[in-house]
Structure formats: structure tokens, C-alpha cells
Amino acid sequence: MIDFFETKRLILRKVTEADAASLFSVWSDPAVTRFMNIDTFTHVEQAEQMIRFLNQLADENRAVRYTLTEKKTDQVIGSCGFNSLDFENAKAEIGYDLGRLHWGNGYAGEAVLCLIDYAFHHLQLMRMEAKAEPENLSSIRVLQKTGFSFEGILRKSEKSKGTFIDLALYSRLKTD
């Protein structure tokens, strides 16, 4: 698995514990975590634990998370990656989060397109999936702009913050 990507405006590099403070500033914002399946962080140690967990999944080749850094400022602005990797079925689920100050600039879409290219051309995956709460219109717009197709609603498919939620399922195929 590649640990580093570069796009026009972003650096994507495998998340490390050195990113904990920067990612804590993203994951401690209730506006950012509103649609994430995590509680809003209150201590930097939570970010450290999350990074260790994500890197354990990466070591097991089950997922991988990248820190998003804006090239122009060298500032960490969020994270993205493959929430799950299923090589047997040639598919992965993608996810992303951005600090609120960076919303609306096209960064999420730029990162998603980078990961899609890697998944289809280097990992030889056939299918990319993404799930978003139907109310998360910003995330849905990112998926639409990056070529994902709406497949349907997974009713009460996941428990998030103590409540079962619906998720909209989107996919993009290598052949699309």
C-alpha cells in the first residue's frame, strides 16, 4: 500500500501519531463529527488512540487512512482513506473528513479522485463504495461530483451515537 500521494493542491500521507494534535483539532469540532460514526473528541489522547487503531487496520491490510495536508500552507486539513479493503471481492469503502475552515474548496473531491485512481489502477479494485447519512448533503455532493452513483438507502443499517441510522449507499465502478 502506498503511504504518500500528491495532487495539485494536497499531500496525502499515511496517518501517524505525530498527526494527533492536528487531527484532534478536526475531530473535536462537532460540526465535523456530526455525520461521522465517532463521538466528538475531547482529549488529544482520543486522536492518538484512533490513529493507533487505524494503523493496526492498515498493518492488517483491512483499511488505510491518510492525513490531508494543504500544499500551499503545509497545514493538516483533514483525513481520508479506505475505511475497508476487500481484496477478495475487489472493492473498498472510501471515507473523508475536513476541518470546517476548508469546506467548500473542492479538497474532499480532489482527495477522493486520487484514491479512486489508486484503487482502480494500482490495487486493481473493481468497485468503490461510500456511505453517507441522507442529511449529509455536502458529502453526497462530493460523491456525485466524483462520479459515484446512488444505489439506495440502507435502512437503520448502522448504530451511530446510540441511534440506528439510515445510510445512502453510493458506488463507482472501474468500468464507469
C-alpha positions as CSV (number, residue, x, y, z in Angstrom):
1,M,0.0,0.0,0.0
2,I,1.4,3.4,-1.0
3,D,2.0,5.7,2.0
4,F,2.1,9.0,0.1
5,F,0.2,10.8,-2.7
6,E,0.4,14.2,-4.2
7,T,-2.4,16.0,-6.0
8,K,-2.5,19.6,-7.4
9,R,-3.2,21.1,-4.0
10,L,-2.8,18.3,-1.5
11,I,-0.4,15.9,0.1
12,L,-2.0,12.6,1.3
13,R,0.3,10.6,3.6
14,K,-0.4,7.7,5.8
15,V,-1.5,9.0,9.2
16,T,1.0,8.9,12.1
17,E,0.8,9.6,15.8
18,A,2.6,12.9,15.0
19,D,-0.7,14.0,13.4
20,A,-2.6,13.5,16.6
21,A,-2.8,17.2,17.6
22,S,-3.7,18.4,14.1
23,L,-6.4,15.7,13.6
24,F,-7.7,16.3,17.1
25,S,-8.5,19.9,16.0
26,V,-10.6,18.4,13.2
27,W,-12.2,15.6,15.2
28,S,-13.0,17.8,18.1
29,D,-15.3,20.0,16.1
30,P,-19.0,18.9,16.5
31,A,-19.8,20.3,13.0
32,V,-17.2,17.9,11.5
33,T,-18.1,14.9,13.6
34,R,-21.9,15.4,13.2
35,F,-22.1,12.8,10.4
36,M,-19.2,10.7,11.5
37,N,-19.6,7.4,13.4
38,I,-17.5,8.8,16.3
39,D,-18.2,11.0,19.2
40,T,-16.7,14.4,19.1
41,F,-13.2,14.1,20.7
42,T,-12.5,16.0,23.9
43,H,-8.9,15.0,24.5
44,V,-5.9,14.6,22.2
45,E,-5.3,11.1,23.6
46,Q,-8.5,10.0,21.7
47,A,-6.9,11.1,18.4
48,E,-3.7,9.2,19.4
49,Q,-5.8,6.0,20.1
50,M,-7.7,6.4,16.8
51,I,-4.5,6.7,14.9
52,R,-3.1,3.6,16.5
53,F,-6.3,1.7,15.7
54,L,-6.3,3.0,12.1
55,N,-2.6,1.9,11.7
56,Q,-3.4,-1.5,13.1
57,L,-6.1,-1.9,10.4
58,A,-3.5,-0.8,7.8
59,D,-1.0,-3.3,9.1
60,E,-3.6,-6.0,8.7
61,N,-4.3,-4.7,5.1
62,R,-8.0,-4.1,6.1
63,A,-8.1,-0.3,5.8
64,V,-5.8,2.7,5.5
65,R,-6.1,6.4,6.5
66,Y,-4.2,9.3,5.1
67,T,-3.7,12.8,6.6
68,L,-4.7,15.5,4.2
69,T,-2.2,18.4,4.1
70,E,-2.7,21.6,2.0
71,K,0.4,22.1,0.0
72,K,0.3,25.9,-0.1
73,T,0.3,26.2,3.8
74,D,1.6,22.8,4.9
75,Q,-1.4,22.7,7.2
76,V,-3.3,19.5,8.1
77,I,-6.9,20.0,6.9
78,G,-8.4,16.5,7.5
79,S,-8.1,12.9,6.6
80,C,-9.3,10.4,4.0
81,G,-8.8,6.8,3.1
82,F,-10.2,3.4,2.6
83,N,-12.5,2.6,5.6
84,S,-12.4,-1.0,4.5
85,L,-10.5,-3.0,1.9
86,D,-11.9,-6.2,0.5
87,F,-9.4,-7.7,-1.9
88,E,-11.3,-11.0,-2.3
89,N,-14.2,-9.0,-3.8
90,A,-12.1,-6.3,-5.4
91,K,-13.8,-3.4,-3.5
92,A,-13.2,-0.8,-0.9
93,E,-15.2,1.8,1.0
94,I,-14.0,5.3,1.0
95,G,-14.3,8.0,3.7
96,Y,-13.1,11.5,4.3
97,D,-13.4,14.4,6.8
98,L,-12.2,18.0,6.5
99,G,-11.8,20.8,9.1
100,R,-14.7,23.3,8.8
101,L,-12.5,26.1,7.6
102,H,-11.7,24.1,4.5
103,W,-15.2,23.1,3.4
104,G,-16.4,24.2,0.0
105,N,-13.0,24.3,-1.6
106,G,-13.1,21.0,-3.5
107,Y,-10.4,19.4,-1.3
108,A,-12.6,16.3,-0.5
109,G,-13.3,15.7,-4.1
110,E,-9.6,16.1,-5.0
111,A,-8.6,13.5,-2.4
112,V,-11.4,11.1,-3.4
113,L,-10.3,11.2,-7.1
114,C,-6.7,10.5,-6.0
115,L,-7.8,7.4,-4.0
116,I,-10.1,6.2,-6.8
117,D,-7.3,6.3,-9.3
118,Y,-5.0,4.4,-7.0
119,A,-7.7,1.8,-6.2
120,F,-8.6,1.1,-9.8
121,H,-5.2,1.3,-11.4
122,H,-2.8,0.0,-8.8
123,L,-4.9,-2.1,-6.4
124,Q,-6.9,-3.5,-9.3
125,L,-10.2,-3.0,-7.5
126,M,-13.5,-3.1,-9.4
127,R,-15.8,-1.2,-7.0
128,M,-15.6,1.8,-4.7
129,E,-18.3,2.3,-2.2
130,A,-19.2,5.3,0.1
131,K,-22.0,5.7,2.6
132,A,-23.4,9.0,3.8
133,E,-26.3,9.9,6.0
134,P,-29.1,11.2,3.7
135,E,-28.9,14.6,5.5
136,N,-25.2,15.0,4.8
137,L,-25.8,16.9,1.6
138,S,-22.2,18.2,1.3
139,S,-20.8,14.7,1.4
140,I,-23.3,13.5,-1.1
141,R,-22.4,16.4,-3.5
142,V,-18.7,15.2,-3.2
143,L,-19.7,11.7,-4.2
144,Q,-21.9,12.9,-7.1
145,K,-19.1,15.2,-8.4
146,T,-16.6,12.4,-8.3
147,G,-18.7,10.0,-10.4
148,F,-20.4,7.9,-7.7
149,S,-23.9,6.6,-8.4
150,F,-26.7,6.4,-5.8
151,E,-27.7,2.8,-5.2
152,G,-30.3,3.1,-2.4
153,I,-30.9,3.6,1.2
154,L,-29.7,1.1,3.8
155,R,-32.4,1.5,6.3
156,K,-31.3,1.5,10.0
157,S,-28.1,-0.2,8.9
158,E,-25.7,1.2,11.5
159,K,-25.8,2.3,15.0
160,S,-24.2,5.8,15.4
161,K,-24.1,7.7,18.7
162,G,-26.6,5.4,20.2
163,T,-29.2,5.5,17.4
164,F,-29.8,3.4,14.4
165,I,-29.4,5.5,11.2
166,D,-30.2,5.2,7.6
167,L,-27.3,5.4,5.1
168,A,-27.3,6.3,1.5
169,L,-25.1,3.9,-0.5
170,Y,-23.1,5.2,-3.4
171,S,-20.7,3.3,-5.7
172,R,-18.3,3.9,-8.5
173,L,-17.1,1.0,-10.7
174,K,-13.8,0.8,-12.6
175,T,-15.9,0.5,-15.8
176,D,-17.9,3.7,-15.1
